[in-house]
Amino acid sequence: MTIGTDCQRLLFALQQSPEAAWNEILTSGRAATVLSKTQLDVSAQVSYVARQKCISRMTCVTVCPYSAPFCNKDGKGQIEAAKCMGFGICASECPARAIQLHHFETGQFLVMIRQLFAGGNGNGTPATGERVEKELAETV
């Protein structure tokens, strides 16, 4: 894209309405901000697909609000890390349980959920941090 093309798009937007022109300017500004960076920051927690488990239902593609999952050339799901925000809906909806959030495994989530709701004494209060850490370490 050249400066001439950008000017033509802006002039066309101005002819349509002031709002269209502002949208064009803002869109160009956001694109320039992203393109000017030498590196992209991604979420500390991202999803990844275990390809040997993926059954190619592509549920992840349809449920992700960030459009991070896509179908790769092998017909398997794959996550684009730069788009992934670590939301986790893809992992929870995957029928084959082929998707995990990086840094946490399914077993670790189950331990955290059990500790959150059941607690150490069964009355709904969370267990001590040391006990949770020990149980999480045992699942790895």
C-alpha positions as CSV (number, residue, x, y, z in Angstrom):
1,M,0.0,0.0,0.0
2,T,1.3,3.4,-0.9
3,I,0.7,6.9,0.4
4,G,-1.2,7.7,-2.7
5,T,-3.6,4.8,-2.1
6,D,-4.1,5.9,1.5
7,C,-4.9,9.4,0.4
8,Q,-7.4,8.1,-2.1
9,R,-9.1,6.0,0.6
10,L,-9.2,9.0,2.9
11,L,-10.7,11.3,0.2
12,F,-13.3,8.6,-0.6
13,A,-14.2,8.3,3.1
14,L,-14.5,12.1,3.4
15,Q,-17.0,12.1,0.6
16,Q,-19.1,9.5,2.4
17,S,-19.2,11.1,5.8
18,P,-17.0,12.6,8.5
19,E,-17.5,9.5,10.6
20,A,-16.2,7.3,7.8
21,A,-13.1,9.5,7.5
22,W,-12.4,9.3,11.2
23,N,-12.8,5.5,11.1
24,E,-10.3,5.4,8.2
25,I,-7.8,7.6,10.1
26,L,-8.2,5.5,13.3
27,T,-7.8,2.2,11.4
28,S,-4.7,3.5,9.7
29,G,-3.3,4.7,13.0
30,R,-3.8,1.3,14.7
31,A,-2.3,-0.6,11.8
32,A,0.7,1.7,11.8
33,T,1.2,1.2,15.5
34,V,1.2,-2.6,15.1
35,L,3.4,-2.6,12.0
36,S,6.0,-0.2,13.6
37,K,6.8,-2.6,16.5
38,T,9.8,-4.8,16.3
39,Q,8.2,-7.4,18.5
40,L,4.6,-8.3,19.6
41,D,3.7,-8.9,23.2
42,V,1.6,-12.0,23.6
43,S,-0.4,-13.2,26.6
44,A,1.6,-15.2,29.2
45,Q,-1.0,-17.9,29.0
46,V,-1.8,-19.2,25.5
47,S,-3.5,-22.3,24.3
48,Y,-1.8,-25.0,22.2
49,V,-3.2,-28.1,20.4
50,A,-1.8,-31.6,20.8
51,R,-2.0,-32.5,17.2
52,Q,-2.1,-36.3,17.8
53,K,-5.2,-35.8,19.9
54,C,-7.0,-33.4,17.5
55,I,-10.0,-35.0,15.8
56,S,-10.5,-32.0,13.4
57,R,-14.0,-31.0,14.6
58,M,-12.8,-27.3,14.6
59,T,-15.0,-26.4,17.6
60,C,-12.1,-24.2,18.7
61,V,-12.3,-22.2,15.5
62,T,-16.0,-21.4,16.0
63,V,-15.9,-20.6,19.7
64,C,-12.8,-18.4,20.1
65,P,-13.7,-14.7,20.3
66,Y,-10.2,-13.8,19.3
67,S,-10.0,-15.9,16.1
68,A,-6.8,-17.5,17.3
69,P,-7.4,-21.1,16.3
70,F,-7.3,-22.1,12.6
71,C,-7.2,-25.2,10.5
72,N,-3.6,-25.9,9.4
73,K,-2.5,-27.6,6.2
74,D,-2.8,-31.0,7.9
75,G,-6.4,-30.4,8.7
76,K,-5.7,-30.1,12.4
77,G,-6.4,-27.2,14.7
78,Q,-3.6,-24.8,15.5
79,I,-3.4,-21.7,17.7
80,E,-1.9,-18.5,16.5
81,A,-0.1,-17.4,19.7
82,A,-0.1,-13.7,18.8
83,K,-3.9,-13.7,18.7
84,C,-4.5,-15.9,21.7
85,M,-5.5,-14.1,24.9
86,G,-5.5,-17.2,27.1
87,F,-9.3,-17.0,27.5
88,G,-9.5,-20.8,27.5
89,I,-13.0,-21.4,25.9
90,C,-11.3,-23.4,23.1
91,A,-9.8,-25.8,25.7
92,S,-13.0,-26.2,27.5
93,E,-15.1,-26.8,24.4
94,C,-12.7,-29.2,22.6
95,P,-14.5,-32.6,22.4
96,A,-11.2,-34.5,22.2
97,R,-9.5,-32.4,25.0
98,A,-6.7,-31.8,22.6
99,I,-6.2,-28.2,23.7
100,Q,-4.4,-27.1,26.8
101,L,-3.6,-23.7,28.2
102,H,0.2,-23.3,28.2
103,H,1.5,-23.3,31.8
104,F,-1.5,-25.2,33.1
105,E,-2.6,-28.8,32.5
106,T,-6.1,-30.1,32.8
107,G,-5.2,-31.9,36.0
108,Q,-3.9,-28.8,37.6
109,F,-7.1,-26.9,36.8
110,L,-9.1,-29.7,38.3
111,V,-7.1,-29.5,41.5
112,M,-7.6,-25.7,41.7
113,I,-11.3,-26.1,41.1
114,R,-11.6,-28.8,43.7
115,Q,-9.7,-26.7,46.2
116,L,-11.8,-23.7,45.4
117,F,-15.1,-25.3,45.9
118,A,-14.5,-28.2,48.3
119,G,-11.7,-26.8,50.4
120,G,-9.5,-28.8,52.7
121,N,-12.2,-29.4,55.3
122,G,-15.2,-29.7,53.0
123,N,-16.9,-26.6,54.2
124,G,-16.2,-24.6,51.0
125,T,-13.3,-22.6,52.3
126,P,-10.1,-22.9,50.3
127,A,-7.3,-25.0,51.6
128,T,-3.9,-23.5,52.6
129,G,-1.6,-22.3,49.9
130,E,1.1,-24.9,50.8
131,R,-1.4,-27.8,50.4
132,V,-2.7,-26.5,47.0
133,E,0.9,-26.0,45.7
134,K,1.8,-29.6,46.8
135,E,-1.3,-31.1,45.1
136,L,-0.6,-29.0,42.0
137,A,3.0,-30.2,41.9
138,E,1.8,-33.8,42.1
139,T,-0.3,-33.5,39.0
140,V,2.7,-32.5,36.8
